[in-house]
């Protein structure tokens, strides 16, 4: 697994989201693994975090956002 986005490039603020991905050099279907990890994370983190999956992006990612009043959707 790897961090991705603003957390890596230094532009993350205190309320920034966390983007993670999995990078492999083999024949593992990364999109399928991202989906399984996302499902688990949604189950474990649903009370405090919003977990979104973008499996069709060039680099499939899971986005984790801390729930606040403004994004608690």
N, C-alpha and C positions, 0 to 999 in steps of 0.2 A: 504494500500500500504506500501511497505517496500523497503528500499535501499538494495542493494545486491552487493557483489563483493568488489573490491579494495577500494571503498569509505567507506565501513564499517570496513575493517580490517586495515586501516591506510596506505595502500600502494599507494593510489591515488596521482598522480602528478597533476600539474596545468592543463594539457591537457587530463586528464583521462576521460573516458566515464562514464556515469551514468547508472547503471543497476537497474531496479525497478521490483518488482513483487507484486502480491496480494496474501495474505494468508487468507484462511477462514477455519472455522471449521464446515462447513455445506455442503449442497449438491449443491452449486453453481458451475457451470462449469468454473473453473479458466481460462482455455485456451480460452474460448469464451470471457470472460471479458477482458483478456489481449489483444485479437484481437480487440475488440471495442475501448479500451483505446488507443491502438497503432494507429488505424485509425484516431482517433481524434487528437492525438499528431502529426502525420504526417501532417495533414491538418493545424494545428496551428503553427508548428515549422519548416516547410519545407525550409524556406529561410535561417535559421541559423544553423539547426541541421539535422543530419541523424538519422532517427528513424528505428530501426530494431526490429523484433519480433522473438523470439525463443519459440513458443508455445509447441513444442514437447520435450523440455528439461525436466529433472526431476523436476526442479522448473521453470515453464514457466516465461520468463523474457522479458522485453522491454529494449533495449539498446539505449541510446541517446548519440550521438557523435557530438560535435561541429565541424562544417565544417571548414576545413583549406585547404590550397593549396594541401597538400599531401593526404588528405582523402576525398576530395570533389567529390566523385563518386556517 
